[in-house]
Amino acid sequence: MAFYFSFEYLLPLIIKILDFFIKNQDPLSIDGLFGLCAIEGALEHLLATEPTLPDQMRQVLLQLQLVSRRTVNQSLPRVQQSDEVYFANMGFLLSSSWRPKVQYELLTAEHNTGNWNSEGAVDEAKLKEEFTESRSDQCLLDVHRNKDRCRFDSSCLRLMLHGDGARGYHLTHQILYATFIEASGCAPPSLGLRRRMAQLCGRALLEHRQLLLDLLAPWRASRLTGRRSSKVRRRSRPLMFDLALEQVFACGRIGFLDFVLDSRLLAALLTAQHPRLGCFGRQSLPTPPSRRPLVVGSVAGGVCELHLTGVAASAASSYLLMSLQGRRVLAERLQRSPASIRASGAHPSLALLLPPVLLLLLLLLARGRKKRCCRHCRFIFRKI
């Protein structure tokens, strides 16, 4: 595999997402803001573990981190007012540290087969019957509330950690639950939690590759022909795009390089981003099924979908880790120089890019929603 994108390629995507959330703080949702928390966590990790970053690069990452956290903090009161009961339970997602515990590796065939714990394995039909997003929320909340005692709900452990046969969103939620257990510090080495996450991500990778085939073939055809056929509209299901991005976040952020090596989904993400607003929307695609509170919400006259924009931001955090750290690790694994694994196409050098980006980030940090910020955004994006 080759690595086809760079930090310069990714930076406009992240800045536009930040600009969108700064200018659209009412209404917002926990799911939308969570994407900014994921970006902040990735930035925190990079700043702490990459001491040799150039000074200008470090300043850009630091300003991105400050803008992300300030935007989340400013939006918390509005999100709480939107649904006080839900916020009381799940608001911890926005105050918790999302700095990932990254261990870079490539998945192998052994991760795609077999049961991790045959005694705890759950029948697939029973898994489908028991799993809901509300139940998943309850299990995440259980870990948060009981992490000091390291005593977690046994039914959650069975459903969200030990159960085999999960697919789709259930599978990505299992991976996120496992990362919560890992972050709690309650998992002894004998539990083999990293191996379990590798198994879950190995299964998710099989689905992810099929999703890319289903999503990107019609997308590529539409770009070649210049028009969207009915076949493209029918096959480009919004939930498929949403799930593919969730897989990139869940597995890419903990170091499984397979999910961020293929830049085709990132290219589709850049194309799908609204060129002026910086958000993502379902447009004429089918309306998603009913979700838990605060997940489905739109702004800008229905053009922007908050949940999808938040998931896109979360996926961008995984690509960010790959562009500045995973790239070097991959080069070492392949015994190649990092410079030989670079983005295709002409992109400006960091020396030219970073000064105007620093100016933009300082403006975002200082002026928030003011319109002058938008004019600077458009100016710099033309440069990029």
DOKEFI-568913 format. One record per residue (C-alpha): residue number from 1; x, y, z. Coordinates in steps of 0.5 Angstrom, whole numbers. Example, Ala and Ser with C-alpha at 12.3 -4.5 7.8 and 13.67 -1.06 7.14 Angstrom:
<node><num>1</num><px>25</px><py>-9</py><pz>16</pz></node>
<node><num>2</num><px>27</px><py>-2</py><pz>14</pz></node>
END
This chain:
<node><num>1</num><px>0</px><py>0</py><pz>0</pz></node>
<node><num>2</num><px>2</px><py>7</py><pz>-1</pz></node>
<node><num>3</num><px>1</px><py>13</py><pz>3</pz></node>
<node><num>4</num><px>-2</px><py>19</py><pz>-2</pz></node>
<node><num>5</num><px>-4</px><py>25</py><pz>3</pz></node>
<node><num>6</num><px>0</px><py>30</py><pz>7</pz></node>
<node><num>7</num><px>-1</px><py>35</py><pz>13</pz></node>
<node><num>8</num><px>-2</px><py>40</py><pz>7</pz></node>
<node><num>9</num><px>-7</px><py>36</py><pz>4</pz></node>
<node><num>10</num><px>-11</px><py>35</py><pz>10</pz></node>
<node><num>11</num><px>-11</px><py>42</py><pz>13</pz></node>
<node><num>12</num><px>-16</px><py>46</py><pz>9</pz></node>
<node><num>13</num><px>-21</px><py>40</py><pz>11</pz></node>
<node><num>14</num><px>-20</px><py>41</py><pz>19</pz></node>
<node><num>15</num><px>-20</px><py>49</py><pz>19</pz></node>
<node><num>16</num><px>-26</px><py>49</py><pz>15</pz></node>
<node><num>17</num><px>-30</px><py>45</py><pz>20</pz></node>
<node><num>18</num><px>-27</px><py>49</py><pz>26</pz></node>
<node><num>19</num><px>-30</px><py>55</py><pz>22</pz></node>
<node><num>20</num><px>-37</px><py>52</py><pz>21</pz></node>
<node><num>21</num><px>-37</px><py>50</py><pz>29</pz></node>
<node><num>22</num><px>-35</px><py>57</py><pz>31</pz></node>
<node><num>23</num><px>-40</px><py>60</py><pz>26</pz></node>
<node><num>24</num><px>-46</px><py>55</py><pz>28</pz></node>
<node><num>25</num><px>-46</px><py>55</py><pz>35</pz></node>
<node><num>26</num><px>-54</px><py>55</py><pz>36</pz></node>
<node><num>27</num><px>-56</px><py>49</py><pz>35</pz></node>
<node><num>28</num><px>-51</px><py>44</py><pz>36</pz></node>
<node><num>29</num><px>-51</px><py>37</py><pz>39</pz></node>
<node><num>30</num><px>-46</px><py>33</py><pz>43</pz></node>
<node><num>31</num><px>-45</px><py>28</py><pz>37</pz></node>
<node><num>32</num><px>-43</px><py>35</py><pz>33</pz></node>
<node><num>33</num><px>-38</px><py>37</py><pz>38</pz></node>
<node><num>34</num><px>-35</px><py>31</py><pz>39</pz></node>
<node><num>35</num><px>-32</px><py>31</py><pz>33</pz></node>
<node><num>36</num><px>-28</px><py>37</py><pz>35</pz></node>
<node><num>37</num><px>-26</px><py>33</py><pz>42</pz></node>
<node><num>38</num><px>-23</px><py>28</py><pz>37</pz></node>
<node><num>39</num><px>-19</px><py>33</py><pz>33</pz></node>
<node><num>40</num><px>-17</px><py>36</py><pz>40</pz></node>
<node><num>41</num><px>-15</px><py>29</py><pz>43</pz></node>
<node><num>42</num><px>-11</px><py>28</py><pz>37</pz></node>
<node><num>43</num><px>-7</px><py>35</py><pz>37</pz></node>
<node><num>44</num><px>-6</px><py>34</py><pz>44</pz></node>
<node><num>45</num><px>-2</px><py>27</py><pz>43</pz></node>
<node><num>46</num><px>2</px><py>30</py><pz>37</pz></node>
<node><num>47</num><px>4</px><py>36</py><pz>41</pz></node>
<node><num>48</num><px>6</px><py>31</py><pz>47</pz></node>
<node><num>49</num><px>10</px><py>26</py><pz>43</pz></node>
<node><num>50</num><px>13</px><py>29</py><pz>37</pz></node>
<node><num>51</num><px>18</px><py>34</py><pz>40</pz></node>
<node><num>52</num><px>22</px><py>35</py><pz>33</pz></node>
<node><num>53</num><px>16</px><py>38</py><pz>30</pz></node>
<node><num>54</num><px>18</px><py>45</py><pz>27</pz></node>
<node><num>55</num><px>17</px><py>51</py><pz>31</pz></node>
<node><num>56</num><px>12</px><py>53</py><pz>26</pz></node>
<node><num>57</num><px>8</px><py>47</py><pz>25</pz></node>
<node><num>58</num><px>8</px><py>46</py><pz>33</pz></node>
<node><num>59</num><px>5</px><py>53</py><pz>33</pz></node>
<node><num>60</num><px>-1</px><py>51</py><pz>28</pz></node>
<node><num>61</num><px>-2</px><py>45</py><pz>32</pz></node>
<node><num>62</num><px>-3</px><py>49</py><pz>38</pz></node>
<node><num>63</num><px>-7</px><py>54</py><pz>35</pz></node>
<node><num>64</num><px>-12</px><py>49</py><pz>32</pz></node>
<node><num>65</num><px>-12</px><py>45</py><pz>39</pz></node>
<node><num>66</num><px>-14</px><py>52</py><pz>43</pz></node>
<node><num>67</num><px>-19</px><py>54</py><pz>38</pz></node>
<node><num>68</num><px>-22</px><py>47</py><pz>38</pz></node>
<node><num>69</num><px>-23</px><py>47</py><pz>46</pz></node>
<node><num>70</num><px>-25</px><py>54</py><pz>46</pz></node>
<node><num>71</num><px>-31</px><py>53</py><pz>41</pz></node>
<node><num>72</num><px>-33</px><py>46</py><pz>45</pz></node>
<node><num>73</num><px>-33</px><py>50</py><pz>52</pz></node>
<node><num>74</num><px>-37</px><py>56</py><pz>49</pz></node>
<node><num>75</num><px>-42</px><py>51</py><pz>46</pz></node>
<node><num>76</num><px>-43</px><py>47</py><pz>52</pz></node>
<node><num>77</num><px>-49</px><py>52</py><pz>55</pz></node>
<node><num>78</num><px>-53</px><py>51</py><pz>49</pz></node>
<node><num>79</num><px>-52</px><py>44</py><pz>48</pz></node>
<node><num>80</num><px>-54</px><py>43</py><pz>55</pz></node>
<node><num>81</num><px>-61</px><py>47</py><pz>54</pz></node>
<node><num>82</num><px>-63</px><py>43</py><pz>48</pz></node>
<node><num>83</num><px>-64</px><py>37</py><pz>52</pz></node>
<node><num>84</num><px>-62</px><py>37</py><pz>60</pz></node>
<node><num>85</num><px>-63</px><py>30</py><pz>61</pz></node>
<node><num>86</num><px>-59</px><py>27</py><pz>56</pz></node>
<node><num>87</num><px>-53</px><py>32</py><pz>57</pz></node>
<node><num>88</num><px>-53</px><py>30</py><pz>64</pz></node>
<node><num>89</num><px>-52</px><py>23</py><pz>62</pz></node>
<node><num>90</num><px>-47</px><py>24</py><pz>56</pz></node>
<node><num>91</num><px>-44</px><py>31</py><pz>57</pz></node>
<node><num>92</num><px>-38</px><py>28</py><pz>60</pz></node>
<node><num>93</num><px>-36</px><py>26</py><pz>53</pz></node>
<node><num>94</num><px>-35</px><py>33</py><pz>51</pz></node>
<node><num>95</num><px>-31</px><py>34</py><pz>58</pz></node>
<node><num>96</num><px>-27</px><py>28</py><pz>58</pz></node>
<node><num>97</num><px>-20</px><py>27</py><pz>55</pz></node>
<node><num>98</num><px>-20</px><py>24</py><pz>48</pz></node>
<node><num>99</num><px>-12</px><py>24</py><pz>47</pz></node>
<node><num>100</num><px>-12</px><py>17</py><pz>44</pz></node>
<node><num>101</num><px>-7</px><py>11</py><pz>46</pz></node>
<node><num>102</num><px>-4</px><py>10</py><pz>40</pz></node>
<node><num>103</num><px>0</px><py>4</py><pz>38</pz></node>
<node><num>104</num><px>1</px><py>3</py><pz>30</pz></node>
<node><num>105</num><px>1</px><py>-3</py><pz>27</pz></node>
<node><num>106</num><px>-2</px><py>-7</py><pz>21</pz></node>
<node><num>107</num><px>-8</px><py>-12</py><pz>21</pz></node>
<node><num>108</num><px>-6</px><py>-19</py><pz>19</pz></node>
<node><num>109</num><px>-11</px><py>-25</py><pz>17</pz></node>
<node><num>110</num><px>-11</px><py>-28</py><pz>24</pz></node>
<node><num>111</num><px>-15</px><py>-22</py><pz>27</pz></node>
<node><num>112</num><px>-20</px><py>-23</py><pz>22</pz></node>
<node><num>113</num><px>-23</px><py>-30</py><pz>24</pz></node>
<node><num>114</num><px>-24</px><py>-34</py><pz>30</pz></node>
<node><num>115</num><px>-27</px><py>-32</py><pz>37</pz></node>
<node><num>116</num><px>-23</px><py>-28</py><pz>42</pz></node>
<node><num>117</num><px>-27</px><py>-31</py><pz>48</pz></node>
<node><num>118</num><px>-31</px><py>-37</py><pz>47</pz></node>
<node><num>119</num><px>-34</px><py>-37</py><pz>54</pz></node>
<node><num>120</num><px>-37</px><py>-30</py><pz>53</pz></node>
<node><num>121</num><px>-39</px><py>-30</py><pz>46</pz></node>
<node><num>122</num><px>-46</px><py>-28</py><pz>44</pz></node>
<node><num>123</num><px>-51</px><py>-31</py><pz>39</pz></node>
<node><num>124</num><px>-51</px><py>-26</py><pz>33</pz></node>
<node><num>125</num><px>-59</px><py>-26</py><pz>33</pz></node>
<node><num>126</num><px>-59</px><py>-24</py><pz>40</pz></node>
<node><num>127</num><px>-53</px><py>-19</py><pz>39</pz></node>
<node><num>128</num><px>-58</px><py>-16</py><pz>34</pz></node>
<node><num>129</num><px>-64</px><py>-16</py><pz>39</pz></node>
<node><num>130</num><px>-60</px><py>-13</py><pz>45</pz></node>
<node><num>131</num><px>-56</px><py>-7</py><pz>42</pz></node>
<node><num>132</num><px>-59</px><py>0</py><pz>41</pz></node>
<node><num>133</num><px>-55</px><py>6</py><pz>41</pz></node>
<node><num>134</num><px>-59</px><py>8</py><pz>47</pz></node>
<node><num>135</num><px>-56</px><py>2</py><pz>50</pz></node>
<node><num>136</num><px>-49</px><py>3</py><pz>48</pz></node>
<node><num>137</num><px>-49</px><py>10</py><pz>51</pz></node>
<node><num>138</num><px>-51</px><py>7</py><pz>58</pz></node>
<node><num>139</num><px>-45</px><py>2</py><pz>57</pz></node>
<node><num>140</num><px>-41</px><py>8</py><pz>56</pz></node>
<node><num>141</num><px>-44</px><py>12</py><pz>62</pz></node>
<node><num>142</num><px>-43</px><py>6</py><pz>66</pz></node>
<node><num>143</num><px>-35</px><py>6</py><pz>65</pz></node>
<node><num>144</num><px>-35</px><py>13</py><pz>66</pz></node>
<node><num>145</num><px>-38</px><py>13</py><pz>73</pz></node>
<node><num>146</num><px>-35</px><py>7</py><pz>75</pz></node>
<node><num>147</num><px>-28</px><py>7</py><pz>73</pz></node>
<node><num>148</num><px>-25</px><py>9</py><pz>80</pz></node>
<node><num>149</num><px>-28</px><py>2</py><pz>82</pz></node>
<node><num>150</num><px>-26</px><py>-2</py><pz>76</pz></node>
<node><num>151</num><px>-33</px><py>-5</py><pz>77</pz></node>
<node><num>152</num><px>-37</px><py>-5</py><pz>70</pz></node>
<node><num>153</num><px>-44</px><py>-8</py><pz>69</pz></node>
<node><num>154</num><px>-43</px><py>-15</py><pz>67</pz></node>
<node><num>155</num><px>-49</px><py>-15</py><pz>61</pz></node>
<node><num>156</num><px>-45</px><py>-9</py><pz>58</pz></node>
<node><num>157</num><px>-38</px><py>-13</py><pz>58</pz></node>
<node><num>158</num><px>-42</px><py>-19</py><pz>55</pz></node>
<node><num>159</num><px>-45</px><py>-14</py><pz>50</pz></node>
<node><num>160</num><px>-40</px><py>-9</py><pz>48</pz></node>
<node><num>161</num><px>-34</px><py>-13</py><pz>49</pz></node>
<node><num>162</num><px>-34</px><py>-20</py><pz>49</pz></node>
<node><num>163</num><px>-40</px><py>-21</py><pz>44</pz></node>
<node><num>164</num><px>-38</px><py>-24</py><pz>37</pz></node>
<node><num>165</num><px>-42</px><py>-23</py><pz>31</pz></node>
<node><num>166</num><px>-43</px><py>-16</py><pz>31</pz></node>
<node><num>167</num><px>-43</px><py>-12</py><pz>25</pz></node>
<node><num>168</num><px>-44</px><py>-5</py><pz>23</pz></node>
<node><num>169</num><px>-45</px><py>1</py><pz>28</pz></node>
<node><num>170</num><px>-45</px><py>-5</py><pz>33</pz></node>
<node><num>171</num><px>-38</px><py>-7</py><pz>32</pz></node>
<node><num>172</num><px>-36</px><py>0</py><pz>32</pz></node>
<node><num>173</num><px>-39</px><py>2</py><pz>38</pz></node>
<node><num>174</num><px>-36</px><py>-5</py><pz>41</pz></node>
<node><num>175</num><px>-29</px><py>-2</py><pz>39</pz></node>
<node><num>176</num><px>-30</px><py>5</py><pz>42</pz></node>
<node><num>177</num><px>-33</px><py>1</py><pz>49</pz></node>
<node><num>178</num><px>-26</px><py>-2</py><pz>49</pz></node>
<node><num>179</num><px>-22</px><py>4</py><pz>48</pz></node>
<node><num>180</num><px>-26</px><py>7</py><pz>54</pz></node>
<node><num>181</num><px>-24</px><py>1</py><pz>58</pz></node>
<node><num>182</num><px>-17</px><py>2</py><pz>56</pz></node>
<node><num>183</num><px>-17</px><py>9</py><pz>58</pz></node>
<node><num>184</num><px>-20</px><py>7</py><pz>65</pz></node>
<node><num>185</num><px>-14</px><py>4</py><pz>67</pz></node>
<node><num>186</num><px>-18</px><py>-2</py><pz>69</pz></node>
<node><num>187</num><px>-16</px><py>-7</py><pz>64</pz></node>
<node><num>188</num><px>-10</px><py>-12</py><pz>67</pz></node>
<node><num>189</num><px>-5</px><py>-15</py><pz>61</pz></node>
<node><num>190</num><px>-8</px><py>-22</py><pz>62</pz></node>
<node><num>191</num><px>-15</px><py>-19</py><pz>59</pz></node>
<node><num>192</num><px>-11</px><py>-18</py><pz>52</pz></node>
<node><num>193</num><px>-15</px><py>-12</py><pz>51</pz></node>
<node><num>194</num><px>-11</px><py>-10</py><pz>45</pz></node>
<node><num>195</num><px>-11</px><py>-16</py><pz>42</pz></node>
<node><num>196</num><px>-19</px><py>-16</py><pz>42</pz></node>
<node><num>197</num><px>-19</px><py>-9</py><pz>39</pz></node>
<node><num>198</num><px>-15</px><py>-12</py><pz>34</pz></node>
<node><num>199</num><px>-20</px><py>-17</py><pz>32</pz></node>
<node><num>200</num><px>-26</px><py>-12</py><pz>32</pz></node>
<node><num>201</num><px>-22</px><py>-8</py><pz>28</pz></node>
<node><num>202</num><px>-20</px><py>-13</py><pz>23</pz></node>
<node><num>203</num><px>-27</px><py>-15</py><pz>22</pz></node>
<node><num>204</num><px>-29</px><py>-8</py><pz>21</pz></node>
<node><num>205</num><px>-24</px><py>-7</py><pz>16</pz></node>
<node><num>206</num><px>-27</px><py>-13</py><pz>12</pz></node>
<node><num>207</num><px>-33</px><py>-9</py><pz>12</pz></node>
<node><num>208</num><px>-30</px><py>-2</py><pz>11</pz></node>
<node><num>209</num><px>-27</px><py>-5</py><pz>4</pz></node>
<node><num>210</num><px>-33</px><py>-7</py><pz>2</pz></node>
<node><num>211</num><px>-36</px><py>0</py><pz>4</pz></node>
<node><num>212</num><px>-31</px><py>3</py><pz>0</pz></node>
<node><num>213</num><px>-33</px><py>-1</py><pz>-6</pz></node>
<node><num>214</num><px>-40</px><py>1</py><pz>-6</pz></node>
<node><num>215</num><px>-39</px><py>8</py><pz>-4</pz></node>
<node><num>216</num><px>-33</px><py>10</py><pz>-9</pz></node>
<node><num>217</num><px>-35</px><py>6</py><pz>-15</pz></node>
<node><num>218</num><px>-41</px><py>11</py><pz>-17</pz></node>
<node><num>219</num><px>-38</px><py>17</py><pz>-14</pz></node>
<node><num>220</num><px>-32</px><py>16</py><pz>-19</pz></node>
<node><num>221</num><px>-37</px><py>15</py><pz>-24</pz></node>
<node><num>222</num><px>-40</px><py>21</py><pz>-23</pz></node>
<node><num>223</num><px>-34</px><py>25</py><pz>-23</pz></node>
<node><num>224</num><px>-32</px><py>22</py><pz>-30</pz></node>
<node><num>225</num><px>-39</px><py>23</py><pz>-33</pz></node>
<node><num>226</num><px>-40</px><py>30</py><pz>-29</pz></node>
<node><num>227</num><px>-47</px><py>28</py><pz>-27</pz></node>
<node><num>228</num><px>-50</px><py>24</py><pz>-22</pz></node>
<node><num>229</num><px>-54</px><py>18</py><pz>-25</pz></node>
<node><num>230</num><px>-60</px><py>15</py><pz>-21</pz></node>
<node><num>231</num><px>-55</px><py>9</py><pz>-20</pz></node>
<node><num>232</num><px>-51</px><py>13</py><pz>-16</pz></node>
<node><num>233</num><px>-56</px><py>16</py><pz>-12</pz></node>
<node><num>234</num><px>-59</px><py>10</py><pz>-10</pz></node>
<node><num>235</num><px>-52</px><py>7</py><pz>-8</pz></node>
<node><num>236</num><px>-49</px><py>12</py><pz>-5</pz></node>
<node><num>237</num><px>-53</px><py>11</py><pz>2</pz></node>
<node><num>238</num><px>-51</px><py>17</py><pz>7</pz></node>
<node><num>239</num><px>-51</px><py>11</py><pz>13</pz></node>
<node><num>240</num><px>-46</px><py>8</py><pz>9</pz></node>
<node><num>241</num><px>-41</px><py>14</py><pz>8</pz></node>
<node><num>242</num><px>-43</px><py>15</py><pz>16</pz></node>
<node><num>243</num><px>-41</px><py>8</py><pz>18</pz></node>
<node><num>244</num><px>-34</px><py>8</py><pz>14</pz></node>
<node><num>245</num><px>-32</px><py>15</py><pz>17</pz></node>
<node><num>246</num><px>-34</px><py>12</py><pz>24</pz></node>
<node><num>247</num><px>-30</px><py>6</py><pz>22</pz></node>
<node><num>248</num><px>-24</px><py>11</py><pz>20</pz></node>
<node><num>249</num><px>-25</px><py>14</py><pz>27</pz></node>
<node><num>250</num><px>-25</px><py>8</py><pz>32</pz></node>
<node><num>251</num><px>-20</px><py>4</py><pz>29</pz></node>
<node><num>252</num><px>-15</px><py>9</py><pz>26</pz></node>
<node><num>253</num><px>-15</px><py>13</py><pz>32</pz></node>
<node><num>254</num><px>-12</px><py>7</py><pz>36</pz></node>
<node><num>255</num><px>-6</px><py>6</py><pz>31</pz></node>
<node><num>256</num><px>-9</px><py>1</py><pz>26</pz></node>
<node><num>257</num><px>-6</px><py>4</py><pz>19</pz></node>
<node><num>258</num><px>-10</px><py>0</py><pz>15</pz></node>
<node><num>259</num><px>-16</px><py>5</py><pz>16</pz></node>
<node><num>260</num><px>-12</px><py>11</py><pz>14</pz></node>
<node><num>261</num><px>-7</px><py>8</py><pz>8</pz></node>
<node><num>262</num><px>-13</px><py>9</py><pz>3</pz></node>
<node><num>263</num><px>-14</px><py>16</py><pz>1</pz></node>
<node><num>264</num><px>-20</px><py>15</py><pz>-3</pz></node>
<node><num>265</num><px>-25</px><py>16</py><pz>2</pz></node>
<node><num>266</num><px>-21</px><py>22</py><pz>5</pz></node>
<node><num>267</num><px>-21</px><py>25</py><pz>-3</pz></node>
<node><num>268</num><px>-29</px><py>23</py><pz>-3</pz></node>
<node><num>269</num><px>-29</px><py>27</py><pz>4</pz></node>
<node><num>270</num><px>-26</px><py>33</py><pz>1</pz></node>
<node><num>271</num><px>-31</px><py>33</py><pz>-5</pz></node>
<node><num>272</num><px>-37</px><py>32</py><pz>0</pz></node>
<node><num>273</num><px>-35</px><py>38</py><pz>4</pz></node>
<node><num>274</num><px>-39</px><py>44</py><pz>3</pz></node>
<node><num>275</num><px>-34</px><py>49</py><pz>0</pz></node>
<node><num>276</num><px>-37</px><py>55</py><pz>3</pz></node>
<node><num>277</num><px>-40</px><py>53</py><pz>10</pz></node>
<node><num>278</num><px>-35</px><py>47</py><pz>11</pz></node>
<node><num>279</num><px>-40</px><py>42</py><pz>13</pz></node>
<node><num>280</num><px>-43</px><py>36</py><pz>11</pz></node>
<node><num>281</num><px>-50</px><py>34</py><pz>9</pz></node>
<node><num>282</num><px>-54</px><py>29</py><pz>6</pz></node>
<node><num>283</num><px>-57</px><py>33</py><pz>1</pz></node>
<node><num>284</num><px>-62</px><py>29</py><pz>-3</pz></node>
<node><num>285</num><px>-60</px><py>23</py><pz>0</pz></node>
<node><num>286</num><px>-65</px><py>18</py><pz>4</pz></node>
<node><num>287</num><px>-67</px><py>21</py><pz>11</pz></node>
<node><num>288</num><px>-63</px><py>17</py><pz>16</pz></node>
<node><num>289</num><px>-67</px><py>12</py><pz>21</pz></node>
<node><num>290</num><px>-69</px><py>15</py><pz>28</pz></node>
<node><num>291</num><px>-63</px><py>16</py><pz>32</pz></node>
<node><num>292</num><px>-62</px><py>18</py><pz>40</pz></node>
<node><num>293</num><px>-63</px><py>25</py><pz>42</pz></node>
<node><num>294</num><px>-59</px><py>30</py><pz>39</pz></node>
<node><num>295</num><px>-56</px><py>26</py><pz>34</pz></node>
<node><num>296</num><px>-60</px><py>28</py><pz>28</pz></node>
<node><num>297</num><px>-60</px><py>36</py><pz>27</pz></node>
<node><num>298</num><px>-59</px><py>41</py><pz>21</pz></node>
<node><num>299</num><px>-57</px><py>48</py><pz>20</pz></node>
<node><num>300</num><px>-56</px><py>53</py><pz>15</pz></node>
<node><num>301</num><px>-63</px><py>51</py><pz>12</pz></node>
<node><num>302</num><px>-62</px><py>44</py><pz>12</pz></node>
<node><num>303</num><px>-55</px><py>44</py><pz>8</pz></node>
<node><num>304</num><px>-51</px><py>42</py><pz>14</pz></node>
<node><num>305</num><px>-52</px><py>36</py><pz>18</pz></node>
<node><num>306</num><px>-49</px><py>36</py><pz>25</pz></node>
<node><num>307</num><px>-48</px><py>29</py><pz>26</pz></node>
<node><num>308</num><px>-45</px><py>27</py><pz>20</pz></node>
<node><num>309</num><px>-40</px><py>34</py><pz>20</pz></node>
<node><num>310</num><px>-38</px><py>31</py><pz>27</pz></node>
<node><num>311</num><px>-37</px><py>24</py><pz>25</pz></node>
<node><num>312</num><px>-33</px><py>27</py><pz>19</pz></node>
<node><num>313</num><px>-29</px><py>31</py><pz>24</pz></node>
<node><num>314</num><px>-28</px><py>25</py><pz>28</pz></node>
<node><num>315</num><px>-25</px><py>21</py><pz>22</pz></node>
<node><num>316</num><px>-21</px><py>27</py><pz>20</pz></node>
<node><num>317</num><px>-17</px><py>27</py><pz>27</pz></node>
<node><num>318</num><px>-15</px><py>20</py><pz>25</pz></node>
<node><num>319</num><px>-12</px><py>22</py><pz>18</pz></node>
<node><num>320</num><px>-9</px><py>28</py><pz>22</pz></node>
<node><num>321</num><px>-5</px><py>22</py><pz>26</pz></node>
<node><num>322</num><px>-3</px><py>19</py><pz>20</pz></node>
<node><num>323</num><px>-1</px><py>25</py><pz>16</pz></node>
<node><num>324</num><px>4</px><py>27</py><pz>22</pz></node>
<node><num>325</num><px>6</px><py>21</py><pz>26</pz></node>
<node><num>326</num><px>3</px><py>14</py><pz>22</pz></node>
<node><num>327</num><px>7</px><py>16</py><pz>16</pz></node>
<node><num>328</num><px>14</px><py>16</py><pz>20</pz></node>
<node><num>329</num><px>12</px><py>10</py><pz>23</pz></node>
<node><num>330</num><px>10</px><py>7</py><pz>16</pz></node>
<node><num>331</num><px>16</px><py>9</py><pz>13</pz></node>
<node><num>332</num><px>20</px><py>6</py><pz>18</pz></node>
<node><num>333</num><px>16</px><py>-1</py><pz>18</pz></node>
<node><num>334</num><px>17</px><py>-1</py><pz>10</pz></node>
<node><num>335</num><px>25</px><py>1</py><pz>11</pz></node>
<node><num>336</num><px>24</px><py>8</py><pz>7</pz></node>
<node><num>337</num><px>25</px><py>15</py><pz>8</pz></node>
<node><num>338</num><px>19</px><py>19</py><pz>10</pz></node>
<node><num>339</num><px>20</px><py>24</py><pz>4</pz></node>
<node><num>340</num><px>19</px><py>18</py><pz>-1</pz></node>
<node><num>341</num><px>12</px><py>17</py><pz>2</pz></node>
<node><num>342</num><px>8</px><py>23</py><pz>0</pz></node>
<node><num>343</num><px>2</px><py>26</py><pz>-3</pz></node>
<node><num>344</num><px>1</px><py>26</py><pz>-10</pz></node>
<node><num>345</num><px>-1</px><py>32</py><pz>-14</pz></node>
<node><num>346</num><px>2</px><py>39</py><pz>-13</pz></node>
<node><num>347</num><px>1</px><py>42</py><pz>-6</pz></node>
<node><num>348</num><px>5</px><py>48</py><pz>-3</pz></node>
<node><num>349</num><px>11</px><py>47</py><pz>2</pz></node>
<node><num>350</num><px>10</px><py>48</py><pz>9</pz></node>
<node><num>351</num><px>14</px><py>54</py><pz>9</pz></node>
<node><num>352</num><px>9</px><py>58</py><pz>5</pz></node>
<node><num>353</num><px>3</px><py>55</py><pz>8</pz></node>
<node><num>354</num><px>4</px><py>56</py><pz>15</pz></node>
<node><num>355</num><px>4</px><py>63</py><pz>16</pz></node>
<node><num>356</num><px>-2</px><py>65</py><pz>13</pz></node>
<node><num>357</num><px>-5</px><py>59</py><pz>17</pz></node>
<node><num>358</num><px>-3</px><py>61</py><pz>23</pz></node>
<node><num>359</num><px>-6</px><py>68</py><pz>22</pz></node>
<node><num>360</num><px>-13</px><py>65</py><pz>20</pz></node>
<node><num>361</num><px>-12</px><py>61</py><pz>27</pz></node>
<node><num>362</num><px>-11</px><py>67</py><pz>31</pz></node>
<node><num>363</num><px>-17</px><py>71</py><pz>28</pz></node>
<node><num>364</num><px>-21</px><py>65</py><pz>29</pz></node>
<node><num>365</num><px>-19</px><py>64</py><pz>36</pz></node>
<node><num>366</num><px>-20</px><py>72</py><pz>37</pz></node>
<node><num>367</num><px>-26</px><py>74</py><pz>33</pz></node>
<node><num>368</num><px>-30</px><py>67</py><pz>34</pz></node>
<node><num>369</num><px>-36</px><py>69</py><pz>29</pz></node>
<node><num>370</num><px>-35</px><py>75</py><pz>26</pz></node>
<node><num>371</num><px>-35</px><py>76</py><pz>18</pz></node>
<node><num>372</num><px>-28</px><py>78</py><pz>17</pz></node>
<node><num>373</num><px>-26</px><py>71</py><pz>19</pz></node>
<node><num>374</num><px>-30</px><py>68</py><pz>13</pz></node>
<node><num>375</num><px>-27</px><py>73</py><pz>8</pz></node>
<node><num>376</num><px>-20</px><py>71</py><pz>11</pz></node>
<node><num>377</num><px>-22</px><py>64</py><pz>10</pz></node>
<node><num>378</num><px>-24</px><py>64</py><pz>3</pz></node>
<node><num>379</num><px>-17</px><py>68</py><pz>2</pz></node>
<node><num>380</num><px>-13</px><py>63</py><pz>5</pz></node>
<node><num>381</num><px>-17</px><py>57</py><pz>2</pz></node>
<node><num>382</num><px>-15</px><py>60</py><pz>-5</pz></node>
<node><num>383</num><px>-8</px><py>60</py><pz>-3</pz></node>
<node><num>384</num><px>-8</px><py>53</py><pz>-1</pz></node>
END
